[in-house]
Amino acid sequence: MWVARMTVEFKDNTMTVKAEMVKQIQAFLEEAGGELKDAIQRNSRVDTGQTKGSYKYKVISETNSATVQVGSDYENAIWEEFGTGEYALNGDGRKGGWYYKSKKDGKVYHTYGKKPKRPMYKAYISLKSKLIKRLETIMKG
C-alpha cells in the first residue's frame, strides 16, 4: 500500500492585500478628484475666472476610510451652484431685486439675482457612472 504524505504551508497575505487595496483606492480617489475638478471648471461660468480657478480637491485618508473632497472656498461658487434672488434653486432667494455696485467697472446695476449654473452637480452627474466603472475595474484587478 502506498501512502502519500503532503505538507501544506499556509501563508497569510492579508496585510499585503489590504495595503495594495488602500494604495489603489487612494490612487483612484486622486484620479476621481482631478476629473471632477476639471469637469467643474469646464462647467463654470467665466467672468474673471476667479471662481473657476478656485475649485480644488483633496484626498483624506483615515484608518478605515478614504474620501475625496472637491469644492471651492470662494463664496461665489455657492451662488454659481444654487443661484441667488428670484432664481435661487429652491425658490427661497430674495424677491424684488436689488442694486449693487460692480467691482469690475464701478457702475451700479439692478438685478433679480443669478441663475444657478450647477457646475458641481453637472460634473457629478456626467462622471458618476464612468467613475463607478473605473473603481470596479480597479477592485477586480
Helices and strands as residue ranges (DSSP letters): H 14-43, H 50-54, E 56-61, E 66-71, H 75-82, G 85-87, E 98-101, E 108-111, H 119-140
